Amino acid sequence: MSFQTDTIHAGVGPDKAYGAIMTPIYQSSTFVFEDIGKHRGFDYTRSGNPTRKALEDNLCALEGCSFAVAVTTGMAAITSTLSIFKSGDEIICTDDCYGGTSRLMTTVEEHFGIKVHFVNLQEAANLEHYVNERTKAVWVETPSNPLLNLVDIHAVALLAKTHGLLTIVDNTFLSPYGQKPFELGADIVVHSTTKYLNGHSDVVGGAVLSNSEDLDARLKFIVNALGTCAQPFDCWLVLRGIKTLVVRMREHEKNALAVAEFLEKHPKVKRVFYPGLPAHPQHELARLQQKSFGGMVSFELEGKIEDVNRVLTGTKLFSLAESLGGVESLIEHPATMSHASMDYDHRQAAGITDTIIRLSIGIEDCDDLIADLQSALG
């Protein structure tokens, strides 16, 4: 089936008990055994749940892989994935990653002895300098948060494989609608399903996906052992949101491009970060590896922090809030919000300055969004 059809039908079907068209919410902690050592596929919701399995099967179909596990949050997805490594291992990570990712990896390094090298991976060859016998994986976030820098997944995966390393890709910003990391050589994909997959700002969730028997088994064991699994109602909400993923993403992208083009011409805007703009230094890579340019736009303002604050508080349609990927538009300041947990020196080295503003473009009328930004900038 096509991707759009899969968003609606993959992993789900009419309820066998009563024919309900929507997946039932199995809000149960435990399941009755039919006999000693015999059950109907589920025994305890931490280990598995029918509603969660429907979401996981759907995600497998969308990403094109053999295994998916839904977890409580995007950070739980990262935590669960990092838990397959052990003390003494080393990981190479995209330098301009999400602030929470940076914070967690720094904590893992301090508490558990897993060394993390934050590296600019816009040139895949940059990872070579950091590879040694202890290196186990390359962690890729593309497009990056908040600068929308790209990493060539295929090139990184090829290099990683020559050194026996895993390639792990955070695909939150584009969703499987916009990018298919497994097709480009990824071994593991993580998501914050809170964002575009759910798309309605009413639940937090995450997912970890893999495409080999060994990783499938390891990740299944880790999530069950840690207890990071998602709850049935949360899974139901994400599954419901996915049904409109394609139509939402088309509107997100259309609006984002229009907003980016507007900002690109505005005299108070120093720089615009959006891979859909021909002026973006990695525009051709975006055209090659992505199926969509996405709905995230960042820009650097001409001026000081006081000017940034006036823009942040001057919008009416764009709400000042963290997170992204919902149908409503959001505006935020990475340095004091989404990336406040990232060390100051790390932010500066990655190019996340105090005058950068990040927009999550919703699906409102595009002219209204531009008028709102025009007013705030003016």
N, C-alpha and C positions, 0 to 999 in steps of 0.2 A: 504494500500500500504506500501511497505518497506520505510525506512527512505530515502534511496538514491533516490527512485522515487518521494517521497514527496518533496525533495529539488527542483526538476524540475517542478512538476505539482501542488503541493498543493496550493490552493488559487488563481490559475491562470488558464486561458484557452484562446482559440482563441478569439480575439476581436469580439464581437457580431455585431459591425457596419460594419467592412470590412474584418474580418477573419484574422487579423494580428496575427502571432504566438507569438509575444512578447507583453507583457502588455503595453498598451499605456501610455504615460506620460500626465496626465491631468493637464497641466500647467495653471490652472485657479484659480483665487482667489474666484470666486463666481459662483453660479449655478442658472439658471433661474427656477422660480417656474411655475408649470403648472396651478395653480389656487391659490386662497387665502388659505394659510396653507397647500398647497399640492406641494410636490416636488418629485424628483425621487430617493430619498435616501440621497442626499447631498445638502446643502444650502450654506456653506461657508467653505473654505479649512481648517481654523483653527479647525473647528468642525469635519471635515471628508473629505476625498478625495479618489476617486476610486483607484488611484495608491497606496496610502498609505494603503488602506484597503487590497489590494492584498498582500502587504508585511506582514501586520498584520495577515492575515489569514494563510499565509505561515508559519510564526513564531509560531502561535498557533499549527499547525499540527506538526511542528518539536519538540517543547518542550512538547507537549501533555497537553494543558491547554485550558481554556475557553475564555481567553481574552488576547489581546496584543495591545499595543499602541506604535507606532514608534515616537521617539522624536529626537530633533536636534543633540544631542551628548550623549556620555556615561554619562557625568556629568549631563546633563539634565535629564537622566533617574534616577540618584541618587537623584537629587533635587526634581523631581516630587514625588518620593517615600517618601522622608522625609517629604514632605508637607502634608501627611495624619496624621502626628503627631502634637501635640500642646504643648505649653509651659507647663512645669512641667513634661512632659513625659520623660522616660529614655530609652536608647538603649544600648545594649551590642554589641560591634563590634570587629571583628578579629583585633588583635593588629598590625600584619605585613601586613596591607592593602596597596593599591595603595596610593601614596602621595596625589593625588587630592581628594581622598575619605577622608583621614585624615584631610586635610585642610578644606574641606566643612563641615565635622562634627564638627570640632572645631569652625568654624564660626557660624554654626547653634546653637551651645551651647552658644556662647558669645552673639549673637544677638537675639535669640528667646527662650532661656531658656530650650532647650531640652538637657538634660544631656546625655553625651556619655561616656561609660566606654570602654576603649580599653583593651581587655583581650586576653590572649593566650588560644585559643579554641581548641588546638590540643588534649586536654583532655576535653570532653564535660562537665564533672562535674564542671570544673572551673567556669562556668557561674553561678552556684548556689549561690555563695557568693555575687553576685551583684544584685540578683533579689529582688525586693521589690514591694510594691503595686503600684508604679509609672512606673515600667518597662513594656514596650509595645512590644519590639521586640528584636530579636537577628539577627545581620547582619553578614553574613558569606561570606568570600572570599576564595574560594578553587579551585585549588591550589592558594596560596597566591603570591602576587607580591612584591618583586622579588625572595623570598626565596623558592618558590614552596613547602611550608608547606601545609599539608592537614588538613581539618576538616571533621570529620565524620558527614555528613549531617543528616543521619538517626538518629544517637544518639542525636544530638543537637535538631532536630525537635521533638523527643519524649519528651525530657526534657522541651522544650519550651511549648509544648502543655499542659503538666501537670501544668504549671504556667499561662496558658492562653495567651502565647506570640506568636507573628508572627515570622516565620522563613523566612528571606530574604536572597537570595543567589545571589551573583555576579558570573555569569557563563561565563564571557568574555573569560577567558584563555582557556577553553576547547570547548566552543560552544555546542549546543545540540547534535552534533555528538559525543562528548567525554564524556558528562555527562548529566543526566536527573534529575535535582533537584526535580521536582514535584513528580517523582516516589519515591523519598527518603523522602518525607514529607514536602518539602518547600511550603510556601504560596505565595511568590512573588519571581520572578526571574528578575534580571536586566542584561542588556547587553550593552557594547559599540559595536554597530554593525560596527563601524569603523574597528574593528580588524578582526578576522577570518571569521565572517559572510560575510562581504564584500570582504576582502582578497586581495584587489588590491591597497590599499593606495591612493585612489582617491576620498574619501568622508569621512565625519565624520557623525556619527549617533548613536542613542541609542534606546533601547526598554525596556519597562516594561511589564511584563506578570503576570497574576494571574489566580486563578482557583476556585473562589467562587463568587457567585452573588454579595455579599456585597463588596468585594474588587474590583471586576470588575467595579461596578458602581462608587465607590469612586475614583478609578484611572482615569476612563474616565472623570469624572467631573473635577478633579484636573488638568489634562493635558489641557483640553479645557479652564479652567479658567486661568491657568498660561500662556497659549499660547506657550508651549514648544514643540508643535507638529513638526514632520519632514516635510520637503518640498517634493513635488512630484518627482522632478528629483533625489534628494538624495535617496528617497525610491526606485526608479527605478534602481539606481546603486547598492544598497544593494541587491535587488531582483535578479538582474543579477548575482552578485557575489555568491549568495547562490547556484545557479545552479551547481557550480563546487565545493561546499564545501567538499563533500565526497572525491573526487579524490585529492583535495589539502591537506586535513587533513592527508590522508594516507602518502603522501610524506613528509609533515612536521614532522610527528611522526617518520618515518623511518630515516630521516636525523638527527633529534634531538637525537635519541638513539645512532646513530653512533658518533656524535659529543661528546655526554656525555661520551661515553666509551673511546674516544680518550683523552678527558680532564682528566678523572679519572686516567689515567696512566701517565700523563705528570708531570715531576718533579717540574715544576714551579707552579703547581696548588695545592693549599692546600686542597680545598674541592669542590665537584661538587653537585649542587642541581638539581636533576631530578628524579621524582618519578618512572620513568621507569627503573632505576638502582636497582638491587637487594640490593645494599648497602644503598639505601635511607631508613631511619628509618620507613617510612610509606608506603613502597612498597606494602605490602599486602593489606592495605586499598585502595591504588590506584587500585590494581587489582580487588578489590571487588566493589568499587563504581563508577569507571570510565570505560568507554568503549575505552578510548584512553589515552596514557600518555601525549599527547600534543606535541607542537612544541617549548616550551620555556625551555631554559637551562640557569642557572646561575652558576657562579663559583667564588670562593675566591682565589685570587692570592697570592702566596708567595712573599712578598716584600712590598714596600712602594708606596705612591701615584704616585711617578715618574715612577715606573714600570707599574702601572695601565695605566697611560697616554700613555706610549710607546705602549702598546697593543691596546688601543683605537684608536690611530692614525696610527697604523702599518698595519691594514688590508686593503685589496683592494676590496674584494667582500662584506664583511660586512661593511655597511655604518654606520657611527656614527650618529645616529638619535634616537629620541624618537618614541613612538608608537610601534606596534607589529602586528603580524598576517598577514602581506602581503606576497606575493610570493617571495619577495626579502629579503635577510638576513640583520638584523640590529644588531648593537652592541651599548650598552649604559652603562653609569655609574649612577646607581640609586641615589647615595648620592648627585650628582650635577645636575642630570637631572630629571628623573621621580619622585624622592622622595625628591627633594630639598625643596619642600613646606612642608614636614613633619618636625616637630620640631626635633632638633638634639638629644635631650634626648630620644624622642620617637623612633627615628631611632636606636639609640644605644641599647635601651631596647629590641627592636624587633629583634636585631641581624643584622641590615642592616649597615654593616661597610663600611669604605671608600675603602676597597680593593675588594669589590664585583663588578663583571661585569655581566650584563644581556645580553643574546643573544636571539633574535627572529630568529629562524631557518627557512629559506625560502625553496623553492623547487628547488634550483639549484642542480647541480651534487654534490653529497655528498663528493666525493674525492677532488673536488675543494675547498669546504668549509673547509675541514680539513687541506688541504695544506695552505690555507690562514691563518688559526689560528696558524698552526705550524710556519709559517714565522713570524707572529706578536709576538708570544711567544718567538721565538728564538732570 
